Amino acid sequence: MAESGKRRFGLDSKESWWEDPLPGAHARGPGGGPRWPIMSVVFLLPFLIPITRSMLAEPAVTPGLVLTAVVVYAYCACYAVFPFFFRRERRVKLAFGIVMNVLGLVSLTVTDSSAFLLLYGTAVLVFLVPAAWSVLVDVATLLLGAVILLAEGRFLADYGDLITVGSITLAMFFMANLVRAVRRLERANEEIATLAVANERQRVARDLHDLLGHSLTTITVKAGLARRVLESAGDIPRAVEEIREVEGLTRSALSDVRATVSEYREVSLSAELAGARVALRAAEIDADLPHAVDNVRPEFQPAFGYVLREAVTNVLRHSGAKQVKVRLGATWLEVEDDGTATEVVPGNGLRGLTERLDAVGGTLRTSVRPGGGLLVRAEVPRPEPSPATPAVRAEPAGGLA
């Protein structure tokens, strides 16, 4: 399928003129059923009946008569079997079409039939080979047919049939290319459906990773804290409080999973900040977090919410950090920890965050701090201000002096 900045469906590019009129014909051509051969006999009767009658009227069988019969019936046989060549390579189809048109020209020469018999070969060719080849071969066939009629002195009587053949062939040409455009559209729709399914799977996988990774990590940390409280101090009220929060987290995670599947879930930066504070406190990590998100542009807060969630999840899982700092700006967010990481290992989480920030034109940078730990920075370029209306200069009270 030719592409030049946009998908092509008609004969609006050079490549489309040389493409097979039936894309994937090896898998879509008709099989060996009898339907078309039977129909072809019906179409051939106006040509076969007078030719057969004239050959039977001959008083003797001569080599010329036998040759005429072979050429005529071979031409008709090509018309009956041409759909089976849809499965063949392009060069085989082209050779078949040329041979069929040559047989048509020979039939025009050795019989007194009308030039209308050339239509069988020219019409077949427009459905069988690329548009450019069909134009070249069919035009050559019509020109040679005109030469034959001139040589035999039949041009004035039959030129109308030749014009009719050209007109019908032109109509068939556009019909063949309409079939090509329809099949290209079908293929494009199949590709779009496949891409839509793949994108939806990627979205669900990314959202579930971001959601369940953080929720399950927080649940694990808080459940471990409750166990340690019971084992060390036996502080049942505090353990019950931690377990109650675990129950709340599981309910929230279940609700988020349902919303993710239905694509109705939205992330709030302020909610993620509160969740990060709870999770880090349960993990006994000193958290230096902002108390508000008012200074962050509203359109960037959902994306920064995902960044904060994934960064805190990584701190809880892998970092071994004792302190985490979060800083916010109008168009940026930074998460810094003092863990033991010495290199950045890309994973599904960072890849998903990169995709989310790409959607809003932002970037994600992850680097190793001197002495260990990671610094994650998400930044979105500040939108260009729209052209302002020129200010009107105010005059001082009392007018001009």
HELIX and SHEET records of a PDB file:
HELIX    1   1 LYS A   14  TRP A   17  1                                   4    
HELIX    2   2 ALA A   25  ARG A   28  1                                   4    
HELIX    3   3 ARG A   35  LEU A   56  1                                  22    
HELIX    4   4 PRO A   63  VAL A   81  1                                  19    
HELIX    5   5 PHE A   82  ARG A   87  5                                   6    
HELIX    6   6 ARG A   90  VAL A  110  1                                  21    
HELIX    7   7 ALA A  115  LEU A  118  5                                   4    
HELIX    8   8 LEU A  119  LEU A  128  1                                  10    
HELIX    9   9 ALA A  131  ALA A  151  1                                  21    
HELIX   10  10 PHE A  155  SER A  232  1                                  78    
HELIX   11  11 ILE A  236  VAL A  261  1                                  26    
HELIX   12  12 LEU A  269  ALA A  282  1                                  14    
HELIX   13  13 PRO A  298  PHE A  300  5                                   3    
HELIX   14  14 GLN A  301  ASN A  314  1                                  14    
HELIX   15  15 VAL A  315  SER A  319  3                                   5    
HELIX   16  16 ASN A  348  ALA A  359  1                                  12    
SHEET    1   A 5 ASP A 286  ASP A 288  0                                        
SHEET    2   A 5 GLN A 323  LEU A 328  1                                        
SHEET    3   A 5 TRP A 332  ASP A 337 -1                                        
SHEET    4   A 5 LEU A 374  GLU A 379 -1                                        
SHEET    5   A 5 THR A 363  VAL A 368 -1                                        
END                                                                             
